[in-house]
Amino acid sequence: MNNRRISIFSGFLLIYNILVILFGAFVRATGSGAGCGAHWPLCNGDFIPRPEQVETIIEFTHRVTSGFSLVFVLILFVMVFRSLNKGNPIRKAAFFSLFFTITEALVGAGLVLFELVAGNTSGIRAYSVSIHLINTYLLLGSIVFVFVWSTFGVPLQKKDHSKLFYFLTYGLILLLLILGASGAITALGDTLFPSESFASGLALDLDPTAHFLIRLRVYHPFVAVITGVGLGLYLRYAKKKIHSRHGKLGLDLLTGFYLAQLILGGLNVVLLAPIWMQIVHLFVADSIWILFLVVLNDLLYHFNLSSLPQTEPSNP
């Protein structure tokens, strides 16, 4: 059963990409982004660099694991386009998985080549990490749809909803992307300007003469609360409309993960953003995005469950 193979492999690819993303956060938090110098795709001018510094080992390892991500998504792309008929929406999701993997690599290359890593505190770096985060979310979303549609059935048609529903849906997607981008900028500020204590950190956040990356940190909690309110209202509506087992499970997990994320965000501030907490915080943020897409998918579409055993190959 081809869809089962696609489901298993896309599930693996989703987990693998999350691990690569978390390791990328470790690279940023440890200041290892310049470990290979301003060279890409080579590392310090070599295909396989000499491990003279731990930062070089960390950055090179990240590049290797990211390279495997591209290989794996290419395998998924070929698997989908050889196995599924033209017009199958899984094909479109697989295409975007490959597209956003390539753009993810290009953004990462730009960060290195323009030296927007390590101790760089420029505004362009802040914009770049925001773009990087948004691209990451779009990449994860594409793989999520490959996995969900190959596991639970492809969408047949959209369900009937009011214009207000779609307005709120697009608004909430925008809020989640802004929340992720502001979180990336906040994490960058925590890395480049670590606080000595909670009180001193709060004082710097409110100091109009402080670096803009420090002053921007204060906005992230407000965005998180506003997004939480919007998500809560959205989930109340979703509970009345979702009846599938995986949809209901997604609702329960999404609610729990967002509440946990608010608590983790507070702990992250109190503990002065240690590296392990930043990585946990990012993992939960990625999980919230994935679970939201699962819920949204169930809200939007009717599904063709008979599509699951599809095996007839066709040309792209």
N, C-alpha and C positions, 0 to 999 in steps of 0.2 A: 504494500500500500504506500504509494508515493507521498501522499499527504502526511502519513505518519512519520516517514523519514524526514520530511521537511520540518514537521513539528518538533521532532527530537533535536535535529541539528540547529534549528533557529532558537530553541530553548537554551541549548548549549552556548550558542553565539551570544545570546542576550546576557547570560551569566558571565561569560568571558569578557564581554565589553565592559560590564560593570566593574569587574576586577581591574581592567586596564585603566578605567577612569579613576578609580580609587588610588591606584598606584601613581597616576599622573598628579593627583592631589598631594601625594607624599613627596613627589619630585618638587612641586612648587613650595610646599611647607618646609622642606629641608634646604631650599635654595640651591638645588642641584641642577636646575634647568640649563645652566651654563657649563655643565660638566663636560660637554663635548665641544666647547668653544662655539664660535659663530660659524659652524660647519653643519651642513645638512645635504644629503643624507649620510655623508661620512661623519665620523666622530674624531675630532681633532686631526682631520685630514687623513685618517686611516679607516679602512673598512672594518677592521677589528682593532680597537684601540688598546694601548697598554694601560692596565688598571693601576695608574699611579696615584689616583685620588679616589676616595669613596664616592665623591660627586660624579665622577666619570662613570663608575660602575652603575650607579643608580640611573643616570640619564641614559646610558647605553642600554641597560636592561629595559627601560621604558620604551625605547625605540624598537627594540627587538619584539617585545610583546605587542606593540602597536602594529608592527609589520605583519605579525601573525594574524592580527585582527583583519587586515586587508585581505590576506590569503583566504581566511575562513569565509569572509563575506562574498568573495569571488566564487568560492565553492557553492555557497548558498544560491547565489545569482544563477549560476549555470544549472544547478539542480532544479530550481524553480522553472526556468525557461525551457528546459528540456522535458520536464514532466507534466506541466500544466498547459491547458489550452489557452490560445490567444483570447484576451478579454477577461481572464481570471484576475480579480483584483490583487491576488497574492503576488502576481507578476509585478504590478506597479509598486507594491510595498518593497519587494526585493530590489527593484531598480533604485528606489530612493535610499535603501539601506546601503547600496554600493556608492551612490552619489554622495551621501553625507559622510561616508567613511573616507572618501577621497578629499572632500572639503575639510574634514577634521584633520587629515594629514597635512593639508596645505596651510591651515591656520597654525598648526604646531610648528611647521617649518618656518613660517613667517616670524613666529615668536623668537625662534632661535637665530635666524639670519639677520633680523633687525635688532637683536640683542635685547628683547623685551622679556628678560628672564632675570633670575637671581635678585640683585639689589636694585633693579630699575624701578623707579618710582614715578614714571611719567604718566600723563593722562592717556596717551595712546595705549599704554599697557593695560590700563583699566578698561578701556573700550575693547581691547583685544580679548581679555579674559571673559568679558561679557559675551562677545560673539562666540568664543570658544564654548562657553556653557550652553548657549542657545543651540549651537550646532550639535553639541552632544545630546541634548534633549531630542532634537529632531532625528538624530541617528537612532537613539534608543526607541523612539516612537515607531520608526519604520520597522525595526526588528520585532517590536511588540506586535504589530499588525500581522506580520508574516506568521508569527507564532500563534496568535489568537485565531486567525482565520484558518490556518491549516489544522488547528486542534479542534475548534468548536464549530467550524463551518464558515463559508464565505458569505458576505452580505448580499442579499437579493435586492432590497430596495430600502429607502429611508422610511422610518416610522413617522407618523403624523405628529408634529409638534407646532406650537404657536411660534410666531415671529419673536416673541419675547424670550422663549426658550433658547433660540439660536443666538440672540443678542447676548444673553447671559452666558451661554456656552463659550462664545468667542471672547467675551470679557474675562471669563475665568481662565481660559487658556493664556490670554495676555498677562493676567495677574501672576500665574504660575511661572511664566517665562521671566517676568520682571523680578519676581521673588528669587528665582534661581540666579539671575544676573547680579542682583544686589548682594546675594549671598557670596557669589564668587568675588565681588569687589571687597566685601567685608573680610573674607578670608585672606585676600591679598593684603589688606591693610593690617590685619592681625599678624601676618607673617613679617611684613616689612617694618612695622612699628609696634612691637610687642609691648604690652603694658606691664609695669612693675607690680601694680596692685589694681584691684577693682576700682578703688576710689580715684587713683591717678588716671586710669583709663577713661573713667566717666568724665573726669575734668578735661581731659584732652578732647574727648568727643564734643564737648560743648565750647571749646576754645576756638574763637573765630580766626585766630592766627595759626592754628595747627594745620598740618598738611591736609590736602583735600581728601586723601584716602582715609585719614583718621576721622574727619568730620562726616564722611559719608556712612560710617559704620552705624550711626545712630538711626538711620532711616530703615535699615533692614528689619528690625523688630516690628516697626509700624506696618511695613508691607506684609509681614507675616501675619499680623493680627487681622488686617483688612482681608487678606486672602482667605484666612481661616473662617471669617464671617461669611464670605461669599461661598466658600466650599460647603459650609454647614447648611446654608439655605439650599444649595444645589443638591446635596445629598438627601435632604428631606423630600424634595421632589422626586429624586431618583428611586427612593424606596417604594414609592407608589407605582412606579412604572417597570421596575426590573423584577423578573420572575425566575430567571435562569439561576442554576446553582452557582456557576462561576461568577455571575454578575452580583449575586447577593454576597458571596464570599469577598469579592472585590470591594463592595461597599463597606463591609465590616472591617476589612484590613485597612482600607483607606482612612476610615474614621480613627482607628487606633493608631496608625502611623502618624497622622497629622498631630494628634494630641501628644504623642511621644516626641514628635519633632519640636513642638513648642517648649516642652520640658528640657529637651536636649539643648535647644538654643539658649535657654536661661543658664543651664549648667556651663555651656561653652563660654559665656561671658564671665561667670563667677570664677571659673577655673582658669581664666586668661587664655583660652583657646589653645590647649595643648594639641599636638599633632594628631594623637589618636582620636581625640574628640572631634577634630575637624573632619577626619575621615569617616567617623561614625555618622556625623551630621550630614555629610555628603551622601553617604549610602542611603540614609532614610529619605533624603530629598529625591534621589533617583527613584527610590521605591514608590514614593508618593506620586511622582509623575507617571510611572508605569501603571500603577493601580488606577489612577484617574483615567488613563486612556482605555483601560479594560472596562471601566464603568461607562465611559462615554461611548465606546463601541457598542455596548449592549443597549444603551439608550437610543442610539441613532438608527440601528439597522434591524431588519428581519434577516434571519439566516437560513441558508440552504444546507441543512445537515446532510442531505444526500450527496453533497459534493465531496465528502470526506474520502470515499474509496476511489476517487477519480484516478485513473492510471494511464489514460490515452495520451501519448506524447504528441507534441506538435512543434513546428518551427517557430522561432521568435517572430 
